[in-house]
Amino acid sequence: MISLTLVQASSLILTVALILFIGTRSAGNVKSAEGYSLNGRSAGAVLIAGSISGTIVGGAATVGTAQMAAALGLSAWWFTLGSGIALTIMAVFYANPLRSSGLETIPQYLTLHYGRGAGPLTSLVSSLGILFSAVASALAGIHLIGTMFGVPPLAAAAIIVVLVAAYVVFGGMRGAGVSGILKMVTLALALCVAGVGAVLSLRAMPDFEATFPAFPWFSLWGRGVGESLGNLGALIVGVICTQTYVQAIYSASDRKVAAVGTSLAALITIPVGLPSIAIGMYMHAAHPELSPVLALPVYLVRYTPEWVGGIGLAGILLSVVGSIAGLALGIGTMVANDIGRGVFGLRDDRHILWLNRASVLAVTCLAMAIALSALDSYVLDWNYMSMALRGAAVFLPLTLAIFWPRHLAPSWAVFSMAASIAVAVGCRLALPLPVNPLFTGLAASAAVIVAGLLLSATTGDADLDGSMQPRA
């Protein structure tokens, strides 16, 4: 347990309470399903950037990065660096056509192009992948709260559920966006101060070169070139296929705002990992006995001014809560629209709204349960697995629908998604291979798509079974 001073505890509690209060108040009294999930399609660039960065900069980008940096150094940067690269690609190539569709979820977009069979499968795969990202932040949050307040893991998980409810259940997309902006400002301030202090402490070490040889500590390829590139590919594919980030694009007031907001999120995300890396490396040298997952919170308590440490802990806690909340909101929106509205035929807007809210809470509780069963696992590994799972099935059909529509028959698109899931999971569990499951899944998806395109070219059946153009 970390012993917090009165100043640290006070600044932590006040910061969390203030940000949650402002976020909830800014959302007003949300009464419609679209107002809850898309902010009435009126979000500006800053709010979009807050929604995206507030979700993607979670436990993995902070606690998880410091955890891996304590063991491997600079290669821990791949998560925030890769996320920023993915968001840049998303802003340049995907934001415009997605916002132009006027839809609400990725499954709706694929249903529009590939028929009703694509929707439920996409919802299932995307939800499972997003859930694993929520587990990553849940792991970080449980360790953080347990260390700060000396409570058992189950109690820490319960506290996170309550905070997520305050963060997003009542305010939806707007509440998450405003809270995300405030959280990023808070986190940036604390990490900047802490990171500079860690760098100066590292420079002052007399045995620095012996403690931190150039490889692996100052190489982006410390985990191996293949694994690092695989993780980068998983991030690019996974981020583009994540409902939460696409949902922020759908909430934009227009196409230009969507692209600008996503670009801002990329610029915010890329540098966030660097202070955590410096802190993780310093804690490796100064406290080798410490569990790596505690490197960042312990540093903030012991090596920064008391008020900075409290604000920093609040920023980390809110980054965990905001990430879980945003990811759960993405799943909730898919459940409400693609399952509730699409499968069960719900039409009452109030029922859709409350199904979304209930799904957010249910997903949060499930993420906590999984995290409690795997408390000693690496935070970042859950995120990389998450990105690979949801990206392998959805990325190629989605990209084809956006940039080359009406060429792949719906049945082949659905088959490619099912095949990619089966191959990725099978190679990971039944036949373990030294290959990122993203690539085996993408290879299976690509093989089916190529076969479908060749067959469609000879039979001319690409437009059958419900494929159609997106709405302007």
C-alpha positions as CSV (number, residue, x, y, z in Angstrom):
1,M,0.0,0.0,0.0
2,I,1.2,3.5,-0.8
3,S,0.8,5.9,2.1
4,L,-0.7,9.1,0.8
5,T,-0.2,12.4,2.6
6,L,-3.1,14.7,3.3
7,V,-2.2,16.9,0.4
8,Q,-1.9,14.0,-2.0
9,A,-5.2,12.5,-0.9
10,S,-7.0,15.8,-1.0
11,S,-5.7,16.8,-4.5
12,L,-6.6,13.3,-5.8
13,I,-10.1,13.3,-4.5
14,L,-10.9,16.9,-5.4
15,T,-9.5,16.5,-9.0
16,V,-11.6,13.3,-9.6
17,A,-14.7,14.9,-8.1
18,L,-14.3,18.1,-10.1
19,I,-13.8,16.4,-13.4
20,L,-16.6,14.0,-13.0
21,F,-18.9,16.8,-11.9
22,I,-18.1,19.0,-14.9
23,G,-18.4,16.1,-17.3
24,T,-21.8,15.1,-15.9
25,R,-23.1,18.6,-15.8
26,S,-21.9,19.4,-19.3
27,A,-23.9,16.5,-20.7
28,G,-27.2,17.9,-19.4
29,N,-30.2,15.7,-19.1
30,V,-29.8,13.2,-22.0
31,K,-33.2,12.0,-23.1
32,S,-32.6,10.5,-26.6
33,A,-30.6,7.5,-27.7
34,E,-28.8,9.5,-30.4
35,G,-28.1,12.3,-27.9
36,Y,-26.5,9.7,-25.6
37,S,-24.4,7.8,-28.1
38,L,-23.6,10.6,-30.7
39,N,-24.1,13.9,-28.9
40,G,-26.8,14.8,-31.4
41,R,-24.1,14.8,-34.2
42,S,-23.0,18.2,-33.1
43,A,-19.5,17.6,-31.7
44,G,-16.7,19.9,-32.5
45,A,-13.0,18.9,-33.2
46,V,-11.9,19.4,-29.6
47,L,-14.7,17.3,-28.2
48,I,-14.0,14.5,-30.7
49,A,-10.3,14.6,-29.7
50,G,-11.3,14.4,-26.1
51,S,-13.6,11.5,-26.7
52,I,-11.0,9.5,-28.6
53,S,-7.9,10.4,-26.6
54,G,-9.8,10.1,-23.3
55,T,-10.5,6.5,-24.3
56,I,-7.3,5.4,-26.0
57,V,-5.1,6.9,-23.3
58,G,-6.1,4.5,-20.5
59,G,-4.4,2.1,-18.2
60,A,-2.3,0.7,-21.1
61,A,-0.9,4.0,-22.2
62,T,0.1,5.0,-18.6
63,V,0.5,2.3,-16.0
64,G,1.0,-0.4,-18.7
65,T,3.6,1.5,-20.6
66,A,5.6,2.2,-17.4
67,Q,5.2,-1.5,-16.5
68,M,6.7,-2.7,-19.7
69,A,9.4,0.1,-19.7
70,A,10.6,-1.2,-16.3
71,A,11.5,-4.4,-18.1
72,L,12.3,-3.4,-21.7
73,G,12.7,0.4,-21.9
74,L,11.9,2.3,-25.1
75,S,10.0,-0.5,-26.8
76,A,7.1,0.2,-24.4
77,W,6.4,3.3,-26.5
78,W,4.8,1.2,-29.3
79,F,1.4,1.4,-27.8
80,T,1.0,5.2,-27.8
81,L,3.2,5.7,-30.9
82,G,1.2,3.0,-32.8
83,S,-2.1,4.4,-31.6
84,G,-1.2,7.8,-32.9
85,I,-0.1,6.4,-36.2
86,A,-3.4,4.5,-36.5
87,L,-5.4,7.6,-35.6
88,T,-3.5,9.6,-38.3
89,I,-4.4,7.0,-40.9
90,M,-8.0,7.0,-39.7
91,A,-8.2,10.8,-40.0
92,V,-6.7,11.0,-43.5
93,F,-8.5,8.0,-45.1
94,Y,-11.4,6.9,-43.1
95,A,-13.0,9.8,-41.2
96,N,-14.6,11.4,-44.3
97,P,-16.4,8.4,-45.8
98,L,-17.5,7.1,-42.3
99,R,-19.0,10.5,-41.3
100,S,-20.7,10.9,-44.7
101,S,-22.6,7.7,-44.2
102,G,-24.8,9.2,-41.4
103,L,-24.8,5.9,-39.5
104,E,-24.0,5.1,-35.8
105,T,-22.0,1.8,-35.7
106,I,-19.5,-0.2,-37.7
107,P,-22.0,-3.2,-37.9
108,Q,-24.6,-0.8,-39.5
109,Y,-22.0,0.2,-42.1
110,L,-21.2,-3.4,-42.9
111,T,-24.9,-4.4,-43.0
112,L,-25.5,-1.5,-45.4
113,H,-22.9,-3.1,-47.8
114,Y,-23.1,-6.8,-47.1
115,G,-26.6,-7.5,-45.8
116,R,-28.1,-8.4,-42.5
117,G,-25.9,-11.4,-41.9
118,A,-22.8,-9.1,-41.4
119,G,-24.3,-7.1,-38.5
120,P,-24.6,-9.5,-35.6
121,L,-21.3,-11.2,-36.4
122,T,-19.5,-7.8,-36.5
123,S,-21.1,-6.8,-33.3
124,L,-20.0,-10.0,-31.6
125,V,-16.4,-9.9,-32.7
126,S,-16.0,-6.1,-32.1
127,S,-17.6,-6.4,-28.7
128,L,-15.3,-9.2,-27.6
129,G,-12.2,-7.4,-28.8
130,I,-13.2,-4.1,-27.2
131,L,-13.9,-6.0,-23.9
132,F,-10.3,-7.2,-23.8
133,S,-9.2,-3.6,-24.0
134,A,-11.4,-2.8,-21.1
135,V,-9.8,-5.6,-19.2
136,A,-6.4,-4.0,-19.8
137,S,-7.5,-0.8,-18.1
138,A,-9.4,-2.7,-15.4
139,L,-6.1,-4.5,-14.5
140,A,-4.3,-1.1,-14.2
141,G,-7.2,0.4,-12.2
142,I,-7.5,-2.5,-9.7
143,H,-3.7,-2.4,-9.0
144,L,-3.8,1.4,-8.7
145,I,-6.7,1.6,-6.3
146,G,-5.6,-1.3,-4.2
147,T,-2.1,0.2,-3.8
148,M,-3.4,3.7,-3.0
149,F,-6.1,2.8,-0.5
150,G,-5.1,-0.7,0.7
151,V,-8.4,-2.3,-0.4
152,P,-8.6,-5.9,-1.7
153,P,-9.0,-6.3,-5.5
154,L,-12.7,-7.0,-5.4
155,A,-13.3,-3.7,-3.6
156,A,-11.1,-1.9,-6.0
157,A,-13.1,-3.3,-8.9
158,A,-16.3,-2.1,-7.3
159,I,-15.0,1.4,-6.9
160,I,-14.1,1.5,-10.6
161,V,-17.6,0.4,-11.6
162,V,-19.1,3.3,-9.6
163,L,-16.7,5.8,-11.2
164,V,-17.5,4.5,-14.7
165,A,-21.2,4.9,-13.9
166,A,-20.6,8.6,-13.0
167,Y,-18.3,9.1,-16.0
168,V,-20.4,7.9,-18.8
169,V,-23.7,6.1,-17.9
170,F,-25.6,9.4,-17.5
171,G,-23.7,11.7,-19.8
172,G,-23.0,9.4,-22.8
173,M,-20.7,10.7,-25.6
174,R,-20.7,14.3,-24.5
175,G,-20.0,13.5,-20.9
176,A,-17.1,11.2,-22.0
177,G,-15.8,13.9,-24.3
178,V,-15.7,16.7,-21.8
179,S,-14.3,14.5,-19.1
180,G,-11.7,13.2,-21.6
181,I,-10.5,16.7,-22.3
182,L,-10.1,17.6,-18.7
183,K,-8.5,14.3,-17.9
184,M,-5.9,14.8,-20.6
185,V,-5.0,18.3,-19.4
186,T,-4.6,16.9,-15.9
187,L,-2.6,13.9,-17.0
188,A,-0.3,16.0,-19.3
189,L,0.5,18.4,-16.5
190,A,1.4,15.6,-14.0
191,L,3.3,13.4,-16.5
192,C,5.3,16.3,-17.8
193,V,6.5,17.2,-14.3
194,A,7.1,13.6,-13.3
195,G,8.8,12.7,-16.6
196,V,11.3,15.6,-16.5
197,G,12.2,14.6,-13.0
198,A,12.7,11.0,-14.0
199,V,14.9,12.0,-17.0
200,L,17.1,14.2,-14.7
201,S,17.4,11.4,-12.2
202,L,18.4,8.9,-14.9
203,R,21.1,11.3,-16.2
204,A,22.5,11.7,-12.7
205,M,23.1,7.9,-12.3
206,P,26.8,7.1,-12.1
207,D,26.4,3.6,-13.5
208,F,23.7,4.6,-16.1
209,E,25.3,2.8,-19.1
210,A,25.9,-0.4,-17.2
211,T,22.4,-0.4,-15.9
212,F,20.8,0.5,-19.2
213,P,22.7,-0.9,-22.2
214,A,21.6,0.4,-25.6
215,F,19.8,-2.8,-26.4
216,P,17.2,-3.4,-25.4
217,W,16.7,-0.3,-23.3
218,F,17.0,2.3,-26.0
219,S,15.7,0.3,-29.0
220,L,12.1,0.3,-30.3
221,W,12.8,-3.3,-31.2
222,G,13.6,-4.5,-27.7
223,R,10.9,-7.2,-27.9
224,G,12.1,-8.3,-31.4
225,V,11.4,-6.8,-34.8
226,G,8.7,-9.3,-35.7
227,E,6.8,-8.9,-32.4
228,S,7.1,-5.1,-32.5
229,L,5.8,-4.8,-36.1
230,G,3.1,-7.2,-35.3
231,N,2.0,-5.1,-32.4
232,L,2.1,-2.0,-34.5
233,G,0.0,-3.7,-37.2
234,A,-2.5,-4.9,-34.5
235,L,-2.8,-1.3,-33.3
236,I,-3.4,0.2,-36.7
237,V,-6.0,-2.4,-37.7
238,G,-7.6,-2.5,-34.3
239,V,-8.0,1.2,-33.8
240,I,-9.5,1.7,-37.2
241,C,-12.0,-1.1,-36.4
242,T,-12.9,0.1,-32.9
243,Q,-16.5,1.2,-32.5
244,T,-15.7,3.8,-29.8
245,Y,-13.4,5.8,-32.1
246,V,-15.7,5.5,-35.1
247,Q,-18.5,6.5,-32.9
248,A,-16.7,9.8,-32.1
249,I,-16.3,10.4,-35.8
250,Y,-20.0,9.8,-36.4
251,S,-20.8,12.4,-33.6
252,A,-18.9,15.1,-35.5
253,S,-20.9,18.1,-36.9
254,D,-19.4,17.4,-40.4
255,R,-16.7,15.5,-42.3
256,K,-14.0,18.1,-41.9
257,V,-14.5,18.4,-38.2
258,A,-14.3,14.6,-37.9
259,A,-10.9,14.5,-39.6
260,V,-9.5,17.4,-37.6
261,G,-10.7,16.0,-34.3
262,T,-9.2,12.6,-35.1
263,S,-5.9,14.2,-36.1
264,L,-5.8,16.2,-32.8
265,A,-6.4,12.9,-30.9
266,A,-3.3,11.5,-32.7
267,L,-1.1,14.4,-31.7
268,I,-2.2,14.1,-28.1
269,T,-1.7,10.4,-27.9
270,I,1.8,9.9,-29.4
271,P,3.9,11.7,-26.7
272,V,1.9,10.4,-23.7
273,G,4.0,7.3,-23.4
274,L,7.4,8.9,-23.2
275,P,7.2,10.2,-19.6
276,S,5.9,6.9,-18.4
277,I,8.9,5.2,-20.1
278,A,11.4,7.4,-18.3
279,I,9.6,6.7,-15.0
280,G,9.5,3.0,-15.6
281,M,13.2,2.8,-16.3
282,Y,14.1,4.9,-13.3
283,M,12.0,2.8,-11.0
284,H,13.7,-0.3,-12.5
285,A,17.0,1.0,-11.3
286,A,15.9,2.6,-8.0
287,H,13.4,-0.1,-6.8
288,P,14.1,-3.4,-8.6
289,E,12.1,-5.1,-5.9
290,L,8.9,-3.3,-6.8
291,S,6.3,-4.9,-9.0
292,P,6.6,-3.2,-12.4
293,V,2.8,-2.5,-12.6
294,L,3.3,-0.1,-9.6
295,A,6.2,1.8,-11.1
296,L,4.2,4.9,-12.2
297,P,1.9,5.4,-9.1
298,V,4.8,4.8,-6.6
299,Y,7.0,7.3,-8.5
300,L,4.2,9.9,-8.4
301,V,3.8,9.5,-4.6
302,R,7.5,9.4,-3.7
303,Y,9.3,11.6,-6.2
304,T,7.0,14.5,-7.2
305,P,5.6,17.4,-5.2
306,E,2.7,16.3,-3.1
307,W,0.0,18.2,-5.1
308,V,1.5,17.0,-8.4
309,G,1.5,13.5,-7.1
310,G,-2.2,13.7,-6.1
311,I,-3.2,15.2,-9.4
312,G,-1.2,12.7,-11.3
313,L,-2.8,9.8,-9.5
314,A,-6.2,11.4,-10.2
315,G,-5.2,11.6,-13.9
316,I,-4.2,8.0,-14.0
317,L,-7.3,6.9,-12.2
318,L,-9.5,8.9,-14.6
319,S,-7.5,7.6,-17.6
320,V,-8.4,4.1,-16.5
321,V,-12.0,5.0,-15.8
322,G,-12.4,7.0,-19.0
323,S,-10.9,4.2,-21.1
324,I,-13.2,1.6,-19.7
325,A,-16.2,4.0,-19.9
326,G,-15.5,4.9,-23.6
327,L,-15.0,1.3,-24.6
328,A,-18.1,0.1,-22.8
329,L,-20.1,2.9,-24.4
330,G,-18.9,1.6,-27.8
331,I,-20.2,-1.9,-27.0
332,G,-23.4,-0.5,-25.5
333,T,-24.1,1.4,-28.7
334,M,-23.7,-1.7,-30.8
335,V,-25.8,-3.8,-28.4
336,A,-28.6,-1.2,-28.4
337,N,-28.6,-0.5,-32.1
338,D,-27.5,-3.7,-33.8
339,I,-29.0,-6.2,-31.4
340,G,-31.8,-4.4,-29.7
341,R,-33.0,-2.4,-32.7
342,G,-31.7,-4.6,-35.5
343,V,-32.4,-8.1,-34.2
344,F,-35.2,-7.7,-31.6
345,G,-36.9,-4.9,-33.4
346,L,-37.0,-2.3,-30.5
347,R,-38.3,1.0,-31.7
348,D,-39.0,3.0,-28.5
349,D,-36.2,5.5,-28.2
350,R,-36.3,5.3,-24.4
351,H,-35.9,1.5,-24.5
352,I,-32.8,1.9,-26.8
353,L,-31.3,4.5,-24.4
354,W,-31.7,2.4,-21.3
355,L,-30.5,-0.8,-23.1
356,N,-27.3,1.2,-24.0
357,R,-26.9,2.3,-20.4
358,A,-27.5,-1.1,-19.0
359,S,-25.0,-2.6,-21.5
360,V,-22.3,-0.1,-20.4
361,L,-22.7,-1.3,-16.8
362,A,-22.8,-5.0,-17.7
363,V,-19.6,-4.7,-19.9
364,T,-17.8,-2.9,-17.1
365,C,-18.7,-5.6,-14.5
366,L,-17.6,-8.3,-17.0
367,A,-14.3,-6.6,-17.6
368,M,-13.7,-6.4,-13.8
369,A,-14.5,-10.1,-13.4
370,I,-12.0,-11.1,-16.1
371,A,-9.3,-8.8,-14.7
372,L,-9.8,-10.2,-11.2
373,S,-9.0,-13.7,-12.7
374,A,-5.8,-12.5,-14.3
375,L,-4.3,-10.0,-11.9
376,D,-0.6,-10.9,-12.7
377,S,-0.9,-10.6,-16.5
378,Y,0.7,-7.8,-18.6
379,V,-1.6,-4.9,-19.2
380,L,-0.4,-4.2,-22.8
381,D,-0.7,-7.8,-23.8
382,W,-4.5,-7.6,-23.3
383,N,-4.6,-4.6,-25.5
384,Y,-2.6,-6.1,-28.3
385,M,-4.7,-9.3,-28.3
386,S,-7.8,-7.1,-28.3
387,M,-6.7,-5.1,-31.4
388,A,-5.8,-8.3,-33.2
389,L,-9.1,-10.0,-32.5
390,R,-11.4,-7.2,-33.6
391,G,-9.2,-6.1,-36.4
392,A,-8.6,-9.4,-38.2
393,A,-12.3,-10.0,-38.9
394,V,-13.5,-6.5,-39.7
395,F,-10.6,-4.5,-41.2
396,L,-10.6,-5.9,-44.8
397,P,-14.3,-6.0,-45.3
398,L,-14.7,-2.5,-43.8
399,T,-11.9,-1.1,-45.9
400,L,-13.3,-2.7,-49.1
401,A,-16.7,-1.3,-48.3
402,I,-15.3,2.2,-47.9
403,F,-12.9,2.4,-50.8
404,W,-14.2,-0.2,-53.3
405,P,-17.9,-0.8,-52.6
406,R,-20.2,-3.2,-54.5
407,H,-17.5,-5.5,-55.7
408,L,-17.6,-8.3,-53.0
409,A,-20.7,-10.4,-52.6
410,P,-22.2,-10.2,-49.1
411,S,-22.0,-14.0,-48.6
412,W,-18.2,-13.8,-49.2
413,A,-17.8,-10.9,-46.9
414,V,-19.5,-12.7,-44.0
415,F,-17.5,-15.9,-44.8
416,S,-14.3,-13.9,-44.6
417,M,-15.1,-12.6,-41.2
418,A,-16.0,-16.0,-39.8
419,A,-12.9,-17.6,-41.4
420,S,-10.6,-15.0,-39.9
421,I,-12.0,-15.4,-36.4
422,A,-11.7,-19.2,-36.6
423,V,-8.1,-19.1,-37.9
424,A,-6.9,-16.4,-35.5
425,V,-8.4,-18.1,-32.4
426,G,-7.4,-21.6,-33.6
427,C,-3.8,-20.6,-34.3
428,R,-3.6,-18.9,-30.9
429,L,-5.2,-21.7,-28.8
430,A,-5.3,-25.1,-30.6
431,L,-2.2,-24.7,-32.7
432,P,0.1,-22.1,-31.1
433,L,2.4,-20.5,-33.7
434,P,5.1,-17.9,-33.2
435,V,3.0,-15.5,-35.3
436,N,0.7,-12.6,-34.2
437,P,-2.9,-13.9,-34.5
438,L,-3.7,-10.7,-36.4
439,F,-1.7,-11.8,-39.4
440,T,-3.1,-15.3,-39.5
441,G,-6.6,-13.9,-39.2
442,L,-6.0,-11.3,-41.9
443,A,-4.4,-13.9,-44.2
444,A,-7.6,-16.0,-43.9
445,S,-9.8,-13.0,-44.5
446,A,-7.8,-11.9,-47.5
447,A,-7.8,-15.4,-49.0
448,V,-11.6,-15.6,-48.8
449,I,-12.0,-12.1,-50.1
450,V,-9.8,-12.7,-53.1
451,A,-11.7,-15.9,-53.9
452,G,-14.9,-14.0,-53.6
453,L,-13.8,-11.2,-55.9
454,L,-12.5,-13.6,-58.5
455,L,-15.8,-15.5,-58.4
456,S,-17.8,-12.3,-58.5
457,A,-15.9,-11.1,-61.5
458,T,-16.8,-14.2,-63.4
459,T,-20.5,-14.5,-62.3
460,G,-21.3,-10.8,-61.8
461,D,-23.1,-11.4,-58.5
462,A,-21.4,-8.8,-56.3
463,D,-24.5,-6.7,-55.9
464,L,-26.8,-9.5,-54.7
465,D,-28.1,-10.1,-51.2
466,G,-28.5,-6.5,-50.0
467,S,-25.3,-4.8,-51.0
468,M,-25.9,-1.1,-51.6
469,Q,-24.2,2.3,-51.7
470,P,-23.8,4.3,-48.4
471,R,-26.0,7.3,-47.8
472,A,-24.6,10.7,-48.6
